[in-house]
Amino acid sequence: MTPMPALRPWIADVTLMRPDTPLPVVHPPDATTALVYRRTGPHSGDLHVVGPRSRATCHPGKKLPMAIRVRLRPGAARSVFDVPVSELRDRAVALTELWGARAARLQHQLNELPRTDTVLREIEGALLECLHDDPDPRNALLREAVESLSSTSERITELARRLSVSERHLRDLFTDRVGLAPKRFARVQRVRAVLAGAGSARWAGLAATTGYYDQSHMAADFHALVGVTPAAFRAGHLPTVTPCDT
């Protein structure tokens, strides 16, 4: 699903989680924060905020008539939910805990809409009220840091020096607005790159292109964040299944 053009600078992607999604459900490590709407009955449903995941989770899952996930780009969630994103890390929180009555009204509106596209438009409208261009210079700094740690193997020390900030300032900025410290953020991004390339590349080459020292370093880091090795994951061995906390 494609978000409205006005929201593309802040939204990473929109996913319709289909009722026939295979179970159990594996959620890989993820540096983004997501807003999830779940339709649980003809006129009932809920909205949850799923914070950044520092490691993979695997849940039994359930068949739902409708589930829409809107993943916000790293750094966008702070202005939407008005809390340090570190408070959402590895958690799923009811939107009513953050927005109060406003979330309850939105949830009621969504529960009365019959079609997925109209539900998404309402969610996007609510997000658009929170997101706007902010001249705060820290936003540009964060975007550059996120891009570097997502696409290069630049060390945190080198990145801070290049951006003319202290490592502590960079760490505080990431913790507040992304929810993960820079080092953990970089590890999550590398593991996701391994997941994306696992089906089409040899392990040694994939380790080199994703910024690891070697294949064993990649396997150890992947296991630490996912719970199984890359080879085991590709073979269909899943992390330990745990109950969903929502």
C-alpha positions in Angstrom: 0.0 0.0 0.0 1.2 3.5 -0.8 1.1 6.4 1.7 -0.3 9.7 0.6 2.5 11.9 -1.0 2.4 14.5 1.9 3.5 11.7 4.3 6.2 10.0 2.3 9.1 12.0 4.0 8.0 10.5 7.4 6.6 7.0 6.5 8.8 4.1 5.6 6.0 1.9 4.4 2.4 0.8 4.9 1.6 -2.9 5.1 -1.7 -4.7 4.9 -1.3 -7.8 7.0 -3.6 -10.3 5.4 -5.8 -12.8 7.2 -4.0 -15.7 5.5 -0.5 -14.6 6.8 1.4 -17.8 7.8 1.5 -18.4 11.5 3.5 -18.0 13.7 4.5 -14.5 12.9 8.2 -13.5 13.0 9.0 -9.8 13.5 12.7 -9.1 12.7 14.7 -6.4 14.6 13.4 -3.0 13.5 14.6 0.5 14.1 11.2 2.0 13.1 8.2 2.7 15.3 4.8 1.6 13.8 1.2 2.5 14.3 -0.9 -0.7 14.0 -4.7 -0.9 13.6 -6.3 -4.3 14.1 -9.9 -5.0 13.2 -11.1 -7.7 15.6 -14.8 -7.8 14.8 -17.5 -6.2 12.6 -17.4 -2.9 14.6 -14.5 -3.4 17.0 -10.7 -2.9 16.7 -7.7 -1.4 18.4 -4.8 0.9 17.7 -1.3 0.1 19.1 2.1 1.8 18.8 4.8 -0.8 18.3 8.2 0.6 19.3 11.5 -0.2 17.8 12.6 -3.8 18.3 16.2 -4.3 19.5 15.9 -8.0 18.6 13.5 -10.3 16.7 10.3 -11.6 18.2 8.1 -14.6 17.2 4.5 -14.7 18.2 1.7 -17.3 17.7 -0.3 -14.7 15.8 -4.1 -14.7 15.2 -6.4 -14.5 12.2 -7.8 -10.9 12.0 -10.3 -9.5 9.4 -8.0 -6.5 8.9 -4.6 -5.3 10.1 -2.8 -2.2 8.9 0.7 -1.3 9.9 2.2 2.1 9.2 6.0 2.2 9.9 7.4 5.6 10.6 10.9 6.5 9.5 13.5 6.6 12.3 13.2 9.9 14.0 9.5 10.6 13.1 7.8 9.0 16.1 9.0 11.5 18.6 6.8 14.3 17.2 3.8 12.0 16.6 3.6 10.4 20.1 5.3 13.2 22.1 7.3 10.8 24.3 11.0 9.8 24.2 11.0 6.9 21.7 13.2 4.9 24.1 10.1 4.5 26.3 8.5 2.5 23.5 11.5 0.3 22.7 10.6 -3.4 22.6 7.0 -2.6 23.7 3.5 -2.4 22.2 1.4 0.3 23.8 -2.2 1.1 23.3 -2.5 4.5 21.4 -5.0 5.6 24.1 -2.1 5.6 26.6 -0.3 8.3 24.5 -3.2 10.2 22.9 -6.0 9.7 25.4 -9.5 10.7 24.2 -8.2 11.6 20.7 -7.1 8.0 20.2 -10.4 6.7 21.5 -12.3 8.9 19.0 -10.0 7.8 16.1 -10.4 4.1 17.0 -14.2 4.5 17.1 -14.2 6.1 13.6 -12.0 3.4 12.2 -14.2 0.6 13.6 -17.1 2.0 11.6 -15.3 2.1 8.2 -15.9 -0.9 6.0 -12.9 -0.7 3.6 -9.2 -0.9 4.1 -8.4 2.1 2.0 -10.8 4.4 3.9 -9.3 3.2 7.2 -5.8 4.0 6.0 -6.9 7.5 4.9 -8.2 8.2 8.3 -5.0 7.0 10.0 -2.9 9.1 7.6 -5.0 12.1 8.3 -4.4 11.7 12.0 -0.7 11.4 11.5 -0.6 14.4 9.2 -1.9 16.6 12.0 1.3 15.7 13.9 3.9 15.8 11.2 5.3 18.9 9.6 8.6 20.4 8.5 10.6 21.4 11.6 13.5 23.8 11.2 15.3 22.3 14.3 18.9 21.7 13.0 19.0 18.4 15.0 16.5 16.9 12.5 19.0 17.3 9.6 21.8 16.0 11.7 19.7 12.9 12.7 18.7 12.3 9.1 22.3 12.3 8.0 23.4 10.0 10.8 20.5 7.6 10.1 21.5 7.5 6.4 25.2 6.9 7.2 24.5 4.1 9.8 22.0 2.5 7.5 24.2 2.4 4.3 27.8 2.5 5.4 30.2 0.9 7.9 31.2 4.3 9.3 32.2 4.1 13.0 30.2 6.0 15.6 33.4 8.0 16.6 34.0 9.0 13.0 30.4 9.9 12.4 30.3 12.1 15.4 33.5 13.8 14.4 32.3 14.4 10.9 29.0 15.9 12.1 30.8 18.1 14.6 29.0 16.7 17.7 30.1 14.6 20.6 29.3 10.9 20.7 27.2 11.6 23.8 25.1 14.1 21.9 24.6 11.7 19.1 23.7 8.9 21.5 21.2 11.1 23.3 19.6 12.3 20.1 19.2 8.7 18.8 17.8 7.5 22.1 15.2 10.2 22.3 14.1 10.3 18.7 14.8 6.8 17.3 14.6 4.8 20.5 17.9 2.9 20.0 21.5 4.0 20.7 23.5 4.5 17.5 25.5 1.3 17.9 22.4 -0.8 18.3 20.7 1.0 15.5 23.6 0.2 13.2 23.5 -3.5 14.2 19.7 -3.7 13.6 20.2 -2.1 10.1 23.0 -4.6 9.2 20.9 -7.6 10.4 18.0 -6.4 8.3 20.3 -6.1 5.3 21.4 -9.7 5.8 17.7 -10.7 6.0 17.0 -8.9 2.7 19.9 -10.6 0.9 19.8 -14.0 2.5 18.1 -15.7 -0.4 20.2 -14.3 -3.2 23.8 -14.1 -2.1 26.6 -16.3 -0.6 27.3 -15.8 3.1 30.9 -14.5 2.7 29.9 -12.0 0.1 26.9 -10.9 2.1 29.0 -10.4 5.2 31.4 -8.1 3.2 28.7 -6.0 1.6 26.7 -5.5 4.9 29.7 -4.2 6.8 30.8 -7.2 8.9 34.5 -8.2 9.4 33.8 -11.7 8.2 31.1 -14.4 7.9 31.5 -15.6 11.5 31.1 -12.1 12.8 27.9 -11.8 10.7 26.5 -15.1 12.0 27.2 -14.2 15.7 25.6 -10.8 15.4 22.6 -12.3 13.5 22.1 -15.0 16.2 22.3 -12.4 19.0 19.5 -10.3 17.5 17.4 -12.9 15.8 17.9 -16.0 17.9 19.0 -18.3 15.2 21.9 -18.3 12.7 21.4 -16.9 9.2 21.6 -20.4 7.7 19.1 -21.8 10.2 16.7 -18.9 9.5 16.9 -19.4 5.8 16.2 -23.1 6.3 13.0 -22.2 8.1 14.0 -22.5 11.8 12.3 -19.8 13.7 13.2 -18.0 16.9 11.4 -19.1 20.1 7.7 -18.4 20.0 6.5 -16.1 22.8 3.1 -14.6 23.5 2.3 -11.2 22.0 2.2 -8.5 24.7 -0.7 -6.8 23.0 
